[in-house]
Amino acid sequence: MEWIQWFGEHFIGMFNAGGETFMGLLTGIVPTLVVLLTFTYAVMKFIGEERVNKAIQFAAKYTLLRYTVMPILAVLLLTNPMAYTFGRFLPEKQKPAFYDSAVSFVHPVTALFPYANAGELFVYLGIANGIKEAGYSMSELAVRYFLVGILIIFIRGIVTEMITKYLAKKMEVKSL
């Protein structure tokens, strides 16, 4: 009969641990996420949606901006998965490369802007806690994660654009 007692204690213990984790998130990261998201939307309203759209259209013209600034703004302003809709400002031949850049940035952005891809927050926090326990700075990790992410999305955008051009030429696609 001891197993019944053990099962009862551990069964409810699992839910107690889940409740403690939930309350930790509710009093810890959730208010930060709400304030960051509110700030981002306030900035966008202050600047104006039309101006934001013009800035994105300007960025779409230049390779460097198309695969750095454009995906960064898309992820910060629209979050994952809506960020991919910024591809509407691009011709068909550049959409695969933009998508590759944007989808590659939803992970590194989590370090500094956790609201942008909340689903990845638990992965990042797991890594960050390991870094913290090892005695390193979590803020330093966040900045490095973000900066390396920008470099990676730029490289991926250029490589994917080249691959798309090569495949289009090989398949003799006229619309691209």
N, C-alpha and C positions, 0 to 999 in steps of 0.2 A: 504493500500500500504506500510505501515511500515514493514510488514513481508517480503516483497521483499528486502528491504534494509537490514534488519536484516539477512536474509538468505544469501545475497550476501557477507556481511561483515564476517559472521561466516564461510561460506563455504570456502572462500579464506583464512581465518584465520587458518583453520585447516591445510591447505597446507603450510602456512607460518610457523606454529609451527613445522610441520614435517621437513621442510627445515632447520630451526634453529637447531633442534635435529641432523639432518644429518651432518650439518657443525660442530657441537660440537663434534660428533664422529670422523669426518674426521680430525679435527685438534687436537683431544685429544687422544683417545684410539687407533685409527688405526695406527698411526706411531709407537706407543709402540708395538703393535702386530706384525708389520712388522719387527721391529728390533729384538724382541724376537725370532721370527720364523727364521730369517736369522742367528742369533747367534746359535740357536740349530742345524740348518743344517750345519753351518760352523764347529761346534764342532764335529758333526758326520763325516763330510768329513775329518777333521783333524785326528781323531782317526782311521777312516777307517771302512767301512761297514763290512768287514770280522771280525775285532776285536769286533765290536758291536754284531755281530751274535754269536761269541764265548762266549761273556759275558752273553748273553741271554741263550745260551745252558747250561752254567755253573749254572746260577740262576735256571733253570728249574729242576735241580737235587735235590734241597733242598727246603723243604716245606716253611721255613721262607722266603727265597729269591723268591720262586715261586709266593707267594701271597703278596709280598711287592715290592721288587726291579723290578721284571719282569713287573708287571702292570704299575708301575711308569714310567719306561723307555719306555714302549710301548706307553703310553699316551703322554709323553713328546716328543718322537721322531717321532711318526707317527700321532699323534692327533686322535681325534674321527672322524670317525668310523674305520679308518685303524688300530688302536691299537690292535684290536682283532685278527689280522693276526699273532701276535706273538704266538698264540696258536699252530701254525704249528710245534713248537719245542717240543711239549708235546705229550705224548701218549693219546689215545682217552679217557681213564678213568680220566684224569686230565683236559681235555679241558673245561668241564662245569664249574668247579671251577675257572679256570683262567678267563674265560669269565665273571663270576660273579664278580670277583675281579676287572677286568679292567673296566667293565661297571659301577661299583660302584665308581670308582676313577675319572671318567670324570667330576664329579660335584665338589669335593673338590679341584681339581687341578686348577680350574678356578681362584681362589683367587690370586695365585702367578704367574701362567702361563696362562693368558687369551686366548692365541692363541690356546691352546690345545683343547678347546671346546667352541668356540666362541658363539655357540647357547645358552649356559648357562650363558654367561656374563651378560645379562640383569637381570637375576634372582639374581645373586650374587650382582650386583651393586645396585639393589633395597634393598636388605638386608643390604649391607654395608652403603648405604646412611642413612638408619634408625638408624644404629649403630652410625654413625657419628653425626647425629642430636641429639642423646641421650648423646653425649659427650664422647664416647669411641673411641679408636684408631682403624682405619680400618686396619692398618698393623698388629696389634695384632690379630684381627679377622682373617686375611688371614693366618697367621702362625698357629693359633689354628685349623682353618678349614682344613688346609693341614695335620697337624699331626693327628687329629682325623680321617681324611680320611684314612690314612695309617693303623691305628689300625682297623678300620671297614673293610677294604678290606682284611686284614689278617684273621680276624674272619670269614668273609663271605667265603673266600677261603677254610678254613679248614672245616667249617660246610657243604659247598656244596660238597666238596670232600667226606666227610663221608656219606652224603645222596646219592651221586652217587654210592659209593661202596655198600651201603645197598640195593639200588634199583637193582643194577646189580646182586647182590647175590640172591635177592628175585626173580628176573626174570630169573635167571640162564643164564645170558648173558656170553658167552665164550670169546667174542672179547674184553671185557673190562677187 
